């Protein structure tokens, strides 16, 4: 299938207006809707935005390829858009994007469609194609350029003198654009360097050009440029370079050069590799990543359950108790859903997904069971953390112990050996080693926090506030957040209130400062500051990051002061919060006074805004 069978003159937009990413997406989606290629523009846009959240599709060199595969697409299509001014599309090279190819693939897209999309990805790697598209003034010129360059190309065979061979695998979450662009970029650079390369693509239509055992064995090294999991065991004993798919597009020469020099650790199998390469990042490595995998999957249960519990209290604090005069059957059901069910799954889900991150699917069941034992045994959130890591690494050990089994018994590992031994060993260790001491520690922490005097509570609020604003979404911020969510399962709600109040301050302070101190910010900053009102009220601390990055010495200390004040006031007022997210929307549900809580957030935000306004220098007019 030719590219022009998916691209037509009525899906070409030569005058994209404005320079904002969201507006550009809206305009391209509108073209698809008018061309009757999509049935639900809202659903399709949501799929496009979701893909952008995974990683930008602004690949650099002035190109962006937003894409989505969804049931909202009636017919596979491509929209071409051009912006002479350039769009701030958060591209990998930091430069504006001028050429846009929005790809719409239906859920049932066949291989023919996907191959055409792959051809487009390769086409855009050519400088002459990009130049002609930039110069095009009519839809007809765009179509002519695509038709002229969209030809089948055979890969150059390896010469007898060429003994340098590399194999590679590429893959991206949607498997439509980046997968093939990385493959074409690697092949083009290898041809230029005189290197023989074979690239396996893990695209939406499945793996193509699959590497054979013989090809892997005779390759100097393996390049895995992927943002998805790929089959790695076949590379055991080979030098493996692992990188994001974007590096396959942007840094092919460095990856190939590293492969030829065998400047990478030897893959050891079962997800393990040597650690003599500090630059190489494994997709499954690191305490922090495993922890965040557990916390991120746990949060929906905490948020949904916490808010439902808080709503039940609106009927009366004891309205779920049948023996209380304020009993309300609806309140009882709401509290049962949130507390007896959603909250009961918090610790098991945390442990299960930590173990899943460490050991893949074989670790999930042992992690869930270990988490359930921690919850029922009184070890709570802290016990769940231990259970998750214990189960994950226990399964990794089992994988190593049974690695020598005959291949004919391979299937029995996942359905019998790993769940049986993993659950049993994790269960015994939780019951006899972990639960009792951790339950005692957990109880002591909860008792200490519950019995804090005003002075100590304020100090804790200050510390949590400083942590929330120090790196705004980074490890220290997340450490404070995890601390607060963990205490919710133990029935301690004050720290979580302080954490959310402190986390709302940085973007709100920026918003206020850009509104009040207009001479201290340029027009672009003032526009961005308006968005910070929404992000601050929604508890999205990261909204302040662009301002902090641009002027860290003034902005970061300023917001830290305000966050510390907000956290301290929240603790001093005795505010409690059962929901770990929601921002302004859950303020009415806090325990201890919604107005006092809002006051704490407002005071902290105003103090930070004043500090920013006083410390920043006026913007010089041009």
Secondary structure, 3 states (H helix, E strand, C coil): CCHHHCCCHHHEECCCCCCEHHHHHHHHHHHHHHCCCECCHHHHHHHHHHHHHHCCCEEECCEECCEEECCCECCCEEEEEEEEEEEECCCCCCCCEEEEEEEEECCCCCHHHHHHHHHHHHHCCCHHHHHHHHHCCCHHHHHHHHHHHCCCCCCCCCCCCCCCEEEEEEECCCCCCHHHHHHHHHHHHHHHHCCEEEEEEEECCEEECCCCHHHHHHCCCEEEEECCCCCCHHHCCCEEEEECHHHHHHCHHHHHHHHHCCCCCEEEECCEECCCCCCCCCCCCCHHHHHHHHHHHHHHHHHHHHHHHHHHHCCCCCCCCCCCCCCCHHHHHHHHHHHHHHHHHHHHHHHHHHHHHHHCCHHHHHHHHHHHHHHHCCCHHHHHHHHHHHHHHHHHHHHHHCCCCCHHHHHHHHHHHHHHHHHHHHHHHHHHHHHHHHHHHHHHHHHHHHCCCHHHHHHHHHHHHHHHHHCCCCHHHHHHHHHHHHHHCCCCCHHHHHHHHHHHHHHHHHHHHHHHCHHHCCHHHHHHHHHHHHHHHCCCHHHHHHHHHHCHHHHHHHHHHHHHHHHHHHHHCCCECCCCCCHHHHHHHCECCHHHHHHHHHHHHHHHHHHHHHHCCCCCCC
